[in-house]
Amino acid sequence: MTLTLTVSDDVRALAPGFTHVAIEAHGLVNGPSNEAGSALLDDAARRLAARLDGRAPHEDPHEDPHMAAWRQVYTAFGSKPSRTRNSAEALAKRALSDAGLPRINLLVDLYNAVSVAHLIPVGGEDIDRIDGGMRLIRATGREDFVTVSGGEETVEHPDAGEVVWCDDAGVTCRRWNWRQGPRTRLTEKTTSGVFLLESLAPMPVAEVTAAAAELAGLLADFSPGADIAVRAPESSA
């Protein structure tokens, strides 16, 4: 069964240059981070440095035109992009620092590598943990976002007008692609996942499509026999 993904008219009006590509995969094999995944992350950091023309370590990648576009959209819905960075910018900043990229689990490492190499926000959700379809909306401020703070489960609420991904049970990711909730996260037990690659103009749609093809190829390599489908890009332009 194909997972339903919808983008509200309010979000399309806010970001007319928004495009997303989804990859739905079943029969995945996940596990702890390994040497192969780590090598992909290291290579992604090198590709990022080349993309940024050898920009010195520790320098913020926010001047990249795609990252600048995300900052403008974050500002438009009331978030401070220097404090709440989109996921690609946050990962890129780590990749260019001494800290380097985190190792989470194999599936997450794969999509993080593609995100960094292409400077595209990429997220992954466990389909078996999603309640109904997924929707990208502007929040009312009453939606529940279940997260963990200080080791304890807590419920937060997005700001009114904030762009969030949600399902029938509540918010799955706040501030568009800033912070994912633990409920739908990819874990080492995940066997079915949806991967979302998100871009804004001026990034060409062809580049998002190429990044999706790269990620689909990696998923196939690391989960032989998995059923993997890449959906056509959906644009609000």
Sequence and secondary structure as in RCSB ss.txt:
>XXXX:A:sequence
MTLTLTVSDDVRALAPGFTHVAIEAHGLVNGPSNEAGSALLDDAARRLAARLDGRAPHEDPHEDPHMAAWRQVYT
AFGSKPSRTRNSAEALAKRALSDAGLPRINLLVDLYNAVSVAHLIPVGGEDIDRIDGGMRLIRATGREDFVTVSG
GEETVEHPDAGEVVWCDDAGVTCRRWNWRQGPRTRLTEKTTSGVFLLESLAPMPVAEVTAAAAELAGLLADFSPG
ADIAVRAPESSA
>XXXX:A:secstr
    EEE HHHHHH TT EEEEEEEES    S  HHHHHHHHHHHHHHHHHTTT  TT  GGGSHHHHHHHHHHH
HTT  TTTS  HHHHHHHHHTSTT      HHHHHHHHHHHHHT  EEEEEGGG  S EEEEE  S   EEEEET
TEEEEE   TT EEEEETTEEEEETTTTEE GGG   TT  EEEEEEEE TTS HHHHHHHHHHHHHHHHHHSTT
 EEEE   EE  
